[in-house]
Amino acid sequence: MSSDPAHTPPPAHGSAPPPGLGPEAQVMVGNADLFVNWARKSSLWYLLFATACCGIELMQAGASRYDMDRFGAVFRATPRQADLMLVAGTITHKMAERVKRLYDQMPEPKYVIAMGSCANTGGPFYKDSYCVVKGVDLIIPVDVYIPGCPPRPEALIDGIMKLQKIIMKRKNYGAKA
Amino acid sequence: MEAQAIFDTLKGKFGDAVVELQSEGFSPAFVVVAPAAVKEVSRFLKEDPDLSFDVLMCLSGVDYKEKFAVAYHLHSLKHRHAIGLKVMLPRENPSLPTVDDVWPAANFQEREAFDLYGIVFEGSKDLRRILLPEDWEGHPLRKDYKYPDSYHGIKV
């Protein structure tokens, strides 16, 4: 029978769709990792969370002039719906336990960007401070560090694009190395 | 009213409880008061119609190494004048009466002085740490404070 798919040569690109499907149907073949990673990097929802002046730059980066929504990054007010924690600001020892708890409440896969000098190393509070945590990587694992005090929104967007590159390299399926 | 006139008024009312006037290098000048009398002096400064210091602008702890002090900055919206009160305290067990029933705003600032200097305000309605975690050990703005190695497993 001429309608048996086994005997029908595959249609060339741009030709008529397979029988039984409408003219808008297209078939995409690719590996699943690529597709899943692309979906994840294009919808990086970040936790609405800021502890110091870096938070002002974070708000600015999310607002209309810099518009992080272009990259699929929008804020979520709950860790349950967030993929990314942007640690924007100084973390004190009193705050550290709350940061850890928020991180633990986020679903996998989850990522952390340390934004600004305070979150990277303690920044201006590195020496002679009894209350500031000297880098948020003492509490939670960090994927991307953004220098600056505070970093400009361009730097933050650059950090998010770096994180997108990291996500695209992720292996979700197949044999584990 | 000028600082000297305020000092004379207080000296006439409270006698030896008002120790001295520190006007060199201070603006406003400081009236040094004995610790036990600080509440009565404060109430008089607030309620006397010629003084009527209705705003406690700032309450600070001070570490002079050999002793502690608590400094009060007062302002009168009615008369547009200002004065400082200062109370000297011993290094061991520094404590003095609270003024949070005279100026309710004193409560948070007394808690800060308690948190960072360990100065006890007797009779306070709520004397707890305000900035540091409740299980923090020591009072970090004291000049002889020793930093801990870690807090809850995180390096300090």
Contacts between the chains, C-beta under 8 A, distances in Angstrom:
chain1	res1	chain2	res2	distance
A	93	B	133	6.8
A	93	B	151	4.7
A	93	B	152	7.2
A	93	B	154	6.3
A	93	B	156	7.2
A	94	B	131	8.0
A	94	B	132	6.7
A	94	B	133	4.7
A	96	B	152	7.5
A	96	B	154	5.8
A	97	B	152	6.9
A	130	B	140	4.5
A	130	B	145	7.5
A	130	B	147	5.6
A	130	B	148	7.7
A	130	B	156	6.2
A	131	B	131	7.8
A	131	B	132	6.8
A	131	B	140	7.3
A	133	B	154	6.0
A	134	B	155	6.7
A	138	B	154	5.5
A	138	B	155	6.3
A	139	B	154	6.6
